[in-house]
Amino acid sequence: MPPRTTVPPIRRLPLVVTGDDDLLDDVLRLAAVGGTEVELARDPAAARTRWLPAPLVLLGADQAQACLRARLPQRPRLVLLGRAGQVDPGWQIAELIGAEHVATLPAAEPWLVDRFAEHDPDRPAGVGARVVAVLGGRGGAGASVLAGGLAVTAARARLRTLLVDADPLGGGLDLVLGWEQLEGLRWPSLTSADGRVDAPALVQALPSRGDLVVLSWDRGEMLALPATAMAATVDAARRGRDFVVIDLPRQLDDAAVVALQAADQAFVVVPAELRATAAATRVVAAAAPHCGALSVVVRGPAPGRLRASEVARALGLPLAGTLRPEPGLCRGLERGEAPAAGGKGPLAALCQRIVTDLTGVPATGAA
């Protein structure tokens, strides 16, 4: 039996990005007064994987230009921090990096203490929301089907769920669910989103049934998905949903990297085949730097009798689960039936276990 995928509550702290030791000393002193600890990144490279998940980011003026060159995505609750004379009084750099506030010390010290005091370090990040990413180890691995199954299962468990299609070449996750006829916005209508997105308004605008809402591509002209649009969407999803599933492309673009960095758990789906395992090694190598919780789901059949444990060992990843062949699943998808909608079969069983482990909400037998 594969190891359980339980994810403990995530204790995320405000992130300070600076190489200025004097500025850092001031921030540590103010954070202590505000009753919290902070995480430190000396430069954009060290900050990248924590940039989006952090509840608050304080960007030192000494690293502002470097962050701009590093193309870190815009995010809410970003504060540009420096001393008098260090921060551009015209706010030009602040506007370019998307900072919501400019804090100049020592004048802004009381304001910063209040921001730290608002942060509860023992509250799980995302106000209870779980963000799960799924990607295929090779083309046709079944990642979109697993993503759809997880979303359907979470919604059956009465979790407010958002399924996000981050793969512009995938044909549209609305097709996986049989929802192509449902009205609602698709990505082309949201690609200009940046900054903060109103969570209730987003949910109301998207195709939905019950507790499941889907943000998918249409079948029109292919457009690039800006990282800022993905960052704004994930932020809104964390605030307005309980469970978020993101279907990622194998070749990670900037938007996919943003989504992967925001994920609490990511699964790579790999068929139990030698070539698929070899292909998946490159996918894992690209994804691993952006997500510390990466596991593999191995899908049968295994024509060469390659064991799931051997696939996991070759990839250097924990084995989250296996999927036996399920011929009826493919037939159901062609008829427009959503994966795992009936709550029975190998896919449904795996999705039920994953959702329960990640959220603590029993998914088995949910109506």
TORKOL-4160 file (C-alpha; in steps of 0.2 Angstrom, whole numbers, padded with zeros to 4 digits, m for minus):
367
<pt num="1" X="0000" Y="0000" Z="0000"/>
<pt num="2" X="0007" Y="0017" Z="m0005"/>
<pt num="3" X="0012" Y="0030" Z="0009"/>
<pt num="4" X="m0002" Y="0041" Z="0014"/>
<pt num="5" X="m0002" Y="0059" Z="0006"/>
<pt num="6" X="m0007" Y="0068" Z="0022"/>
<pt num="7" X="m0001" Y="0086" Z="0022"/>
<pt num="8" X="0000" Y="0094" Z="0039"/>
<pt num="9" X="m0006" Y="0112" Z="0042"/>
<pt num="10" X="0006" Y="0124" Z="0033"/>
<pt num="11" X="0014" Y="0137" Z="0044"/>
<pt num="12" X="0018" Y="0151" Z="0032"/>
<pt num="13" X="0027" Y="0166" Z="0038"/>
<pt num="14" X="0030" Y="0184" Z="0031"/>
<pt num="15" X="0044" Y="0184" Z="0018"/>
<pt num="16" X="0058" Y="0197" Z="0019"/>
<pt num="17" X="0068" Y="0199" Z="0003"/>
<pt num="18" X="0084" Y="0209" Z="0007"/>
<pt num="19" X="0103" Y="0208" Z="0007"/>
<pt num="20" X="0104" Y="0223" Z="0018"/>
<pt num="21" X="0109" Y="0217" Z="0036"/>
<pt num="22" X="0104" Y="0234" Z="0044"/>
<pt num="23" X="0087" Y="0233" Z="0036"/>
<pt num="24" X="0085" Y="0215" Z="0041"/>
<pt num="25" X="0089" Y="0219" Z="0059"/>
<pt num="26" X="0075" Y="0233" Z="0059"/>
<pt num="27" X="0062" Y="0221" Z="0052"/>
<pt num="28" X="0066" Y="0207" Z="0064"/>
<pt num="29" X="0064" Y="0219" Z="0078"/>
<pt num="30" X="0047" Y="0225" Z="0072"/>
<pt num="31" X="0041" Y="0208" Z="0068"/>
<pt num="32" X="0045" Y="0203" Z="0086"/>
<pt num="33" X="0035" Y="0218" Z="0093"/>
<pt num="34" X="0021" Y="0212" Z="0081"/>
<pt num="35" X="0022" Y="0194" Z="0088"/>
<pt num="36" X="0028" Y="0184" Z="0073"/>
<pt num="37" X="0043" Y="0177" Z="0065"/>
<pt num="38" X="0049" Y="0180" Z="0047"/>
<pt num="39" X="0057" Y="0170" Z="0033"/>
<pt num="40" X="0072" Y="0178" Z="0024"/>
<pt num="41" X="0078" Y="0177" Z="0006"/>
<pt num="42" X="0094" Y="0186" Z="0002"/>
<pt num="43" X="0089" Y="0188" Z="m0017"/>
<pt num="44" X="0076" Y="0184" Z="m0030"/>
<pt num="45" X="0083" Y="0167" Z="m0033"/>
<pt num="46" X="0081" Y="0162" Z="m0015"/>
<pt num="47" X="0064" Y="0170" Z="m0014"/>
<pt num="48" X="0056" Y="0162" Z="m0030"/>
<pt num="49" X="0048" Y="0147" Z="m0022"/>
<pt num="50" X="0041" Y="0156" Z="m0007"/>
<pt num="51" X="0036" Y="0172" Z="m0016"/>
<pt num="52" X="0018" Y="0168" Z="m0020"/>
<pt num="53" X="0014" Y="0156" Z="m0005"/>
<pt num="54" X="0020" Y="0169" Z="0008"/>
<pt num="55" X="0005" Y="0178" Z="0017"/>
<pt num="56" X="0015" Y="0195" Z="0016"/>
<pt num="57" X="0031" Y="0200" Z="0007"/>
<pt num="58" X="0043" Y="0214" Z="0012"/>
<pt num="59" X="0054" Y="0218" Z="m0002"/>
<pt num="60" X="0070" Y="0228" Z="0002"/>
<pt num="61" X="0074" Y="0243" Z="m0009"/>
<pt num="62" X="0091" Y="0235" Z="m0012"/>
<pt num="63" X="0083" Y="0220" Z="m0021"/>
<pt num="64" X="0069" Y="0229" Z="m0030"/>
<pt num="65" X="0078" Y="0230" Z="m0047"/>
<pt num="66" X="0084" Y="0213" Z="m0045"/>
<pt num="67" X="0067" Y="0206" Z="m0043"/>
<pt num="68" X="0061" Y="0216" Z="m0058"/>
<pt num="69" X="0075" Y="0208" Z="m0068"/>
<pt num="70" X="0070" Y="0191" Z="m0062"/>
<pt num="71" X="0052" Y="0193" Z="m0068"/>
<pt num="72" X="0045" Y="0188" Z="m0051"/>
<pt num="73" X="0026" Y="0188" Z="m0054"/>
<pt num="74" X="0015" Y="0202" Z="m0047"/>
<pt num="75" X="0006" Y="0197" Z="m0031"/>
<pt num="76" X="m0005" Y="0205" Z="m0018"/>
<pt num="77" X="0001" Y="0210" Z="m0001"/>
<pt num="78" X="0019" Y="0216" Z="m0007"/>
<pt num="79" X="0027" Y="0230" Z="0002"/>
<pt num="80" X="0042" Y="0239" Z="m0004"/>
<pt num="81" X="0053" Y="0243" Z="0011"/>
<pt num="82" X="0068" Y="0255" Z="0014"/>
<pt num="83" X="0074" Y="0270" Z="0023"/>
<pt num="84" X="0072" Y="0288" Z="0019"/>
<pt num="85" X="0082" Y="0291" Z="0003"/>
<pt num="86" X="0083" Y="0273" Z="m0002"/>
<pt num="87" X="0065" Y="0272" Z="m0010"/>
<pt num="88" X="0061" Y="0280" Z="m0026"/>
<pt num="89" X="0049" Y="0295" Z="m0020"/>
<pt num="90" X="0040" Y="0294" Z="m0037"/>
<pt num="91" X="0034" Y="0276" Z="m0034"/>
<pt num="92" X="0041" Y="0271" Z="m0051"/>
<pt num="93" X="0049" Y="0255" Z="m0046"/>
<pt num="94" X="0035" Y="0251" Z="m0034"/>
<pt num="95" X="0022" Y="0252" Z="m0048"/>
<pt num="96" X="0033" Y="0241" Z="m0060"/>
<pt num="97" X="0035" Y="0227" Z="m0047"/>
<pt num="98" X="0016" Y="0229" Z="m0041"/>
<pt num="99" X="0019" Y="0234" Z="m0023"/>
<pt num="100" X="0003" Y="0239" Z="m0014"/>
<pt num="101" X="0013" Y="0249" Z="m0002"/>
<pt num="102" X="0029" Y="0258" Z="0000"/>
<pt num="103" X="0036" Y="0258" Z="0018"/>
<pt num="104" X="0049" Y="0271" Z="0023"/>
<pt num="105" X="0058" Y="0268" Z="0040"/>
<pt num="106" X="0058" Y="0274" Z="0053"/>
<pt num="107" X="0042" Y="0283" Z="0049"/>
<pt num="108" X="0033" Y="0267" Z="0044"/>
<pt num="109" X="0038" Y="0257" Z="0059"/>
<pt num="110" X="0021" Y="0258" Z="0068"/>
<pt num="111" X="0012" Y="0253" Z="0052"/>
<pt num="112" X="0023" Y="0238" Z="0050"/>
<pt num="113" X="0021" Y="0232" Z="0068"/>
<pt num="114" X="0002" Y="0232" Z="0064"/>
<pt num="115" X="0004" Y="0222" Z="0048"/>
<pt num="116" X="0014" Y="0209" Z="0058"/>
<pt num="117" X="0001" Y="0209" Z="0072"/>
<pt num="118" X="m0012" Y="0205" Z="0059"/>
<pt num="119" X="m0003" Y="0189" Z="0054"/>
<pt num="120" X="m0008" Y="0173" Z="0064"/>
<pt num="121" X="0007" Y="0161" Z="0061"/>
<pt num="122" X="m0002" Y="0146" Z="0067"/>
<pt num="123" X="m0017" Y="0148" Z="0055"/>
<pt num="124" X="m0015" Y="0137" Z="0040"/>
<pt num="125" X="m0011" Y="0146" Z="0024"/>
<pt num="126" X="m0025" Y="0150" Z="0012"/>
<pt num="127" X="m0038" Y="0150" Z="0025"/>
<pt num="128" X="m0040" Y="0132" Z="0024"/>
<pt num="129" X="m0039" Y="0131" Z="0005"/>
<pt num="130" X="m0028" Y="0117" Z="m0002"/>
<pt num="131" X="m0020" Y="0119" Z="m0019"/>
<pt num="132" X="m0015" Y="0103" Z="m0029"/>
<pt num="133" X="m0006" Y="0103" Z="m0045"/>
<pt num="134" X="m0006" Y="0088" Z="m0057"/>
<pt num="135" X="0005" Y="0086" Z="m0072"/>
<pt num="136" X="0009" Y="0071" Z="m0084"/>
<pt num="137" X="0026" Y="0063" Z="m0085"/>
<pt num="138" X="0023" Y="0061" Z="m0104"/>
<pt num="139" X="0010" Y="0065" Z="m0116"/>
<pt num="140" X="m0006" Y="0056" Z="m0114"/>
<pt num="141" X="m0002" Y="0050" Z="m0096"/>
<pt num="142" X="m0019" Y="0054" Z="m0089"/>
<pt num="143" X="m0015" Y="0070" Z="m0079"/>
<pt num="144" X="m0031" Y="0079" Z="m0085"/>
<pt num="145" X="m0041" Y="0064" Z="m0080"/>
<pt num="146" X="m0034" Y="0063" Z="m0063"/>
<pt num="147" X="m0036" Y="0082" Z="m0061"/>
<pt num="148" X="m0054" Y="0081" Z="m0066"/>
<pt num="149" X="m0057" Y="0066" Z="m0054"/>
<pt num="150" X="m0049" Y="0075" Z="m0039"/>
<pt num="151" X="m0060" Y="0090" Z="m0042"/>
<pt num="152" X="m0076" Y="0080" Z="m0045"/>
<pt num="153" X="m0072" Y="0070" Z="m0029"/>
<pt num="154" X="m0069" Y="0086" Z="m0019"/>
<pt num="155" X="m0085" Y="0093" Z="m0024"/>
<pt num="156" X="m0095" Y="0077" Z="m0020"/>
<pt num="157" X="m0087" Y="0079" Z="m0002"/>
<pt num="158" X="m0096" Y="0097" Z="m0002"/>
<pt num="159" X="m0079" Y="0106" Z="m0003"/>
<pt num="160" X="m0080" Y="0122" Z="m0013"/>
<pt num="161" X="m0069" Y="0117" Z="m0028"/>
<pt num="162" X="m0061" Y="0126" Z="m0042"/>
<pt num="163" X="m0053" Y="0116" Z="m0056"/>
<pt num="164" X="m0040" Y="0126" Z="m0066"/>
<pt num="165" X="m0034" Y="0122" Z="m0084"/>
<pt num="166" X="m0016" Y="0128" Z="m0085"/>
<pt num="167" X="m0012" Y="0119" Z="m0101"/>
<pt num="168" X="m0017" Y="0129" Z="m0117"/>
<pt num="169" X="m0013" Y="0114" Z="m0128"/>
<pt num="170" X="m0024" Y="0102" Z="m0118"/>
<pt num="171" X="m0040" Y="0104" Z="m0128"/>
<pt num="172" X="m0050" Y="0111" Z="m0113"/>
<pt num="173" X="m0054" Y="0103" Z="m0096"/>
<pt num="174" X="m0072" Y="0107" Z="m0099"/>
<pt num="175" X="m0072" Y="0093" Z="m0112"/>
<pt num="176" X="m0065" Y="0081" Z="m0099"/>
<pt num="177" X="m0080" Y="0085" Z="m0088"/>
<pt num="178" X="m0093" Y="0085" Z="m0102"/>
<pt num="179" X="m0096" Y="0104" Z="m0098"/>
<pt num="180" X="m0092" Y="0111" Z="m0115"/>
<pt num="181" X="m0110" Y="0117" Z="m0117"/>
<pt num="182" X="m0110" Y="0127" Z="m0101"/>
<pt num="183" X="m0110" Y="0145" Z="m0101"/>
<pt num="184" X="m0097" Y="0155" Z="m0092"/>
<pt num="185" X="m0080" Y="0164" Z="m0094"/>
<pt num="186" X="m0064" Y="0155" Z="m0101"/>
<pt num="187" X="m0046" Y="0160" Z="m0100"/>
<pt num="188" X="m0046" Y="0171" Z="m0115"/>
<pt num="189" X="m0058" Y="0183" Z="m0105"/>
<pt num="190" X="m0047" Y="0183" Z="m0090"/>
<pt num="191" X="m0029" Y="0184" Z="m0097"/>
<pt num="192" X="m0028" Y="0203" Z="m0093"/>
<pt num="193" X="m0031" Y="0200" Z="m0075"/>
<pt num="194" X="m0018" Y="0206" Z="m0063"/>
<pt num="195" X="m0017" Y="0212" Z="m0045"/>
<pt num="196" X="m0032" Y="0206" Z="m0034"/>
<pt num="197" X="m0047" Y="0197" Z="m0041"/>
<pt num="198" X="m0063" Y="0197" Z="m0032"/>
<pt num="199" X="m0066" Y="0179" Z="m0027"/>
<pt num="200" X="m0085" Y="0179" Z="m0027"/>
<pt num="201" X="m0086" Y="0188" Z="m0044"/>
<pt num="202" X="m0074" Y="0175" Z="m0052"/>
<pt num="203" X="m0084" Y="0160" Z="m0045"/>
<pt num="204" X="m0100" Y="0168" Z="m0052"/>
<pt num="205" X="m0093" Y="0171" Z="m0069"/>
<pt num="206" X="m0086" Y="0153" Z="m0072"/>
<pt num="207" X="m0095" Y="0137" Z="m0078"/>
<pt num="208" X="m0101" Y="0128" Z="m0063"/>
<pt num="209" X="m0112" Y="0114" Z="m0056"/>
<pt num="210" X="m0115" Y="0113" Z="m0037"/>
<pt num="211" X="m0099" Y="0116" Z="m0028"/>
<pt num="212" X="m0088" Y="0113" Z="m0043"/>
<pt num="213" X="m0082" Y="0128" Z="m0054"/>
<pt num="214" X="m0070" Y="0126" Z="m0069"/>
<pt num="215" X="m0058" Y="0139" Z="m0077"/>
<pt num="216" X="m0054" Y="0131" Z="m0094"/>
<pt num="217" X="m0048" Y="0136" Z="m0111"/>
<pt num="218" X="m0060" Y="0137" Z="m0126"/>
<pt num="219" X="m0057" Y="0130" Z="m0143"/>
<pt num="220" X="m0053" Y="0147" Z="m0151"/>
<pt num="221" X="m0036" Y="0155" Z="m0155"/>
<pt num="222" X="m0022" Y="0150" Z="m0143"/>
<pt num="223" X="m0016" Y="0164" Z="m0132"/>
<pt num="224" X="m0002" Y="0165" Z="m0120"/>
<pt num="225" X="m0007" Y="0164" Z="m0102"/>
<pt num="226" X="0002" Y="0178" Z="m0092"/>
<pt num="227" X="0009" Y="0174" Z="m0075"/>
<pt num="228" X="0000" Y="0189" Z="m0067"/>
<pt num="229" X="m0016" Y="0182" Z="m0072"/>
<pt num="230" X="m0012" Y="0165" Z="m0065"/>
<pt num="231" X="m0006" Y="0173" Z="m0049"/>
<pt num="232" X="m0022" Y="0183" Z="m0047"/>
<pt num="233" X="m0033" Y="0168" Z="m0050"/>
<pt num="234" X="m0024" Y="0157" Z="m0037"/>
<pt num="235" X="m0024" Y="0171" Z="m0024"/>
<pt num="236" X="m0043" Y="0173" Z="m0027"/>
<pt num="237" X="m0045" Y="0154" Z="m0027"/>
<pt num="238" X="m0036" Y="0152" Z="m0010"/>
<pt num="239" X="m0048" Y="0166" Z="m0003"/>
<pt num="240" X="m0064" Y="0160" Z="m0010"/>
<pt num="241" X="m0063" Y="0140" Z="m0012"/>
<pt num="242" X="m0059" Y="0125" Z="m0001"/>
<pt num="243" X="m0050" Y="0115" Z="m0014"/>
<pt num="244" X="m0041" Y="0120" Z="m0029"/>
<pt num="245" X="m0034" Y="0108" Z="m0043"/>
<pt num="246" X="m0023" Y="0114" Z="m0057"/>
<pt num="247" X="m0019" Y="0104" Z="m0072"/>
<pt num="248" X="m0002" Y="0109" Z="m0078"/>
<pt num="249" X="0007" Y="0107" Z="m0095"/>
<pt num="250" X="0023" Y="0096" Z="m0095"/>
<pt num="251" X="0033" Y="0110" Z="m0102"/>
<pt num="252" X="0032" Y="0123" Z="m0089"/>
<pt num="253" X="0029" Y="0141" Z="m0094"/>
<pt num="254" X="0029" Y="0156" Z="m0082"/>
<pt num="255" X="0010" Y="0154" Z="m0078"/>
<pt num="256" X="0013" Y="0136" Z="m0074"/>
<pt num="257" X="0028" Y="0139" Z="m0063"/>
<pt num="258" X="0017" Y="0152" Z="m0053"/>
<pt num="259" X="0004" Y="0138" Z="m0051"/>
<pt num="260" X="0016" Y="0125" Z="m0046"/>
<pt num="261" X="0025" Y="0137" Z="m0033"/>
<pt num="262" X="0008" Y="0140" Z="m0025"/>
<pt num="263" X="0003" Y="0121" Z="m0024"/>
<pt num="264" X="0003" Y="0113" Z="m0007"/>
<pt num="265" X="0005" Y="0096" Z="m0016"/>
<pt num="266" X="0009" Y="0091" Z="m0034"/>
<pt num="267" X="0007" Y="0074" Z="m0042"/>
<pt num="268" X="0016" Y="0068" Z="m0058"/>
<pt num="269" X="0006" Y="0054" Z="m0067"/>
<pt num="270" X="0017" Y="0041" Z="m0076"/>
<pt num="271" X="0012" Y="0026" Z="m0085"/>
<pt num="272" X="0021" Y="0010" Z="m0080"/>
<pt num="273" X="0032" Y="0010" Z="m0095"/>
<pt num="274" X="0051" Y="0012" Z="m0097"/>
<pt num="275" X="0050" Y="0026" Z="m0110"/>
<pt num="276" X="0037" Y="0035" Z="m0100"/>
<pt num="277" X="0048" Y="0034" Z="m0084"/>
<pt num="278" X="0063" Y="0041" Z="m0094"/>
<pt num="279" X="0052" Y="0055" Z="m0101"/>
<pt num="280" X="0046" Y="0059" Z="m0083"/>
<pt num="281" X="0063" Y="0061" Z="m0077"/>
<pt num="282" X="0064" Y="0077" Z="m0087"/>
<pt num="283" X="0047" Y="0083" Z="m0081"/>
<pt num="284" X="0052" Y="0080" Z="m0063"/>
<pt num="285" X="0068" Y="0089" Z="m0065"/>
<pt num="286" X="0059" Y="0104" Z="m0071"/>
<pt num="287" X="0046" Y="0104" Z="m0058"/>
<pt num="288" X="0055" Y="0099" Z="m0042"/>
<pt num="289" X="0064" Y="0116" Z="m0040"/>
<pt num="290" X="0046" Y="0124" Z="m0039"/>
<pt num="291" X="0037" Y="0112" Z="m0027"/>
<pt num="292" X="0044" Y="0104" Z="m0012"/>
<pt num="293" X="0029" Y="0091" Z="m0011"/>
<pt num="294" X="0030" Y="0081" Z="m0027"/>
<pt num="295" X="0024" Y="0063" Z="m0028"/>
<pt num="296" X="0021" Y="0051" Z="m0042"/>
<pt num="297" X="0005" Y="0042" Z="m0047"/>
<pt num="298" X="0009" Y="0026" Z="m0058"/>
<pt num="299" X="m0004" Y="0021" Z="m0070"/>
<pt num="300" X="m0006" Y="0003" Z="m0077"/>
<pt num="301" X="m0006" Y="m0007" Z="m0087"/>
<pt num="302" X="0013" Y="m0012" Z="m0086"/>
<pt num="303" X="0017" Y="m0021" Z="m0102"/>
<pt num="304" X="0034" Y="m0025" Z="m0096"/>
<pt num="305" X="0029" Y="m0029" Z="m0078"/>
<pt num="306" X="0037" Y="m0013" Z="m0072"/>
<pt num="307" X="0032" Y="m0010" Z="m0054"/>
<pt num="308" X="0025" Y="0006" Z="m0047"/>
<pt num="309" X="0039" Y="0006" Z="m0034"/>
<pt num="310" X="0052" Y="0005" Z="m0047"/>
<pt num="311" X="0045" Y="0019" Z="m0056"/>
<pt num="312" X="0045" Y="0030" Z="m0040"/>
<pt num="313" X="0062" Y="0025" Z="m0036"/>
<pt num="314" X="0069" Y="0029" Z="m0053"/>
<pt num="315" X="0061" Y="0046" Z="m0052"/>
<pt num="316" X="0066" Y="0049" Z="m0034"/>
<pt num="317" X="0049" Y="0053" Z="m0028"/>
<pt num="318" X="0037" Y="0046" Z="m0015"/>
<pt num="319" X="0023" Y="0035" Z="m0022"/>
<pt num="320" X="0006" Y="0043" Z="m0019"/>
<pt num="321" X="m0004" Y="0029" Z="m0027"/>
<pt num="322" X="m0007" Y="0018" Z="m0042"/>
<pt num="323" X="m0021" Y="0017" Z="m0055"/>
<pt num="324" X="m0026" Y="0000" Z="m0062"/>
<pt num="325" X="m0033" Y="m0001" Z="m0080"/>
<pt num="326" X="m0051" Y="0005" Z="m0081"/>
<pt num="327" X="m0059" Y="0003" Z="m0098"/>
<pt num="328" X="m0076" Y="0010" Z="m0093"/>
<pt num="329" X="m0068" Y="0026" Z="m0089"/>
<pt num="330" X="m0062" Y="0030" Z="m0107"/>
<pt num="331" X="m0080" Y="0025" Z="m0113"/>
<pt num="332" X="m0088" Y="0037" Z="m0100"/>
<pt num="333" X="m0077" Y="0051" Z="m0105"/>
<pt num="334" X="m0082" Y="0049" Z="m0123"/>
<pt num="335" X="m0100" Y="0050" Z="m0118"/>
<pt num="336" X="m0097" Y="0066" Z="m0108"/>
<pt num="337" X="m0096" Y="0058" Z="m0091"/>
<pt num="338" X="m0085" Y="0067" Z="m0078"/>
<pt num="339" X="m0071" Y="0056" Z="m0071"/>
<pt num="340" X="m0075" Y="0048" Z="m0054"/>
<pt num="341" X="m0092" Y="0055" Z="m0055"/>
<pt num="342" X="m0100" Y="0038" Z="m0050"/>
<pt num="343" X="m0088" Y="0036" Z="m0035"/>
<pt num="344" X="m0083" Y="0019" Z="m0040"/>
<pt num="345" X="m0068" Y="0011" Z="m0048"/>
<pt num="346" X="m0049" Y="0013" Z="m0046"/>
<pt num="347" X="m0048" Y="0032" Z="m0051"/>
<pt num="348" X="m0062" Y="0036" Z="m0039"/>
<pt num="349" X="m0054" Y="0026" Z="m0025"/>
<pt num="350" X="m0038" Y="0035" Z="m0027"/>
<pt num="351" X="m0046" Y="0052" Z="m0028"/>
<pt num="352" X="m0056" Y="0049" Z="m0012"/>
<pt num="353" X="m0040" Y="0044" Z="m0003"/>
<pt num="354" X="m0030" Y="0059" Z="m0009"/>
<pt num="355" X="m0044" Y="0072" Z="m0005"/>
<pt num="356" X="m0047" Y="0065" Z="0012"/>
<pt num="357" X="m0028" Y="0065" Z="0016"/>
<pt num="358" X="m0026" Y="0083" Z="0010"/>
<pt num="359" X="m0041" Y="0090" Z="0018"/>
<pt num="360" X="m0047" Y="0079" Z="0032"/>
<pt num="361" X="m0064" Y="0078" Z="0024"/>
<pt num="362" X="m0071" Y="0061" Z="0021"/>
<pt num="363" X="m0074" Y="0059" Z="0003"/>
<pt num="364" X="m0079" Y="0041" Z="0002"/>
<pt num="365" X="m0098" Y="0039" Z="m0001"/>
<pt num="366" X="m0101" Y="0057" Z="m0003"/>
<pt num="367" X="m0117" Y="0061" Z="m0012"/>
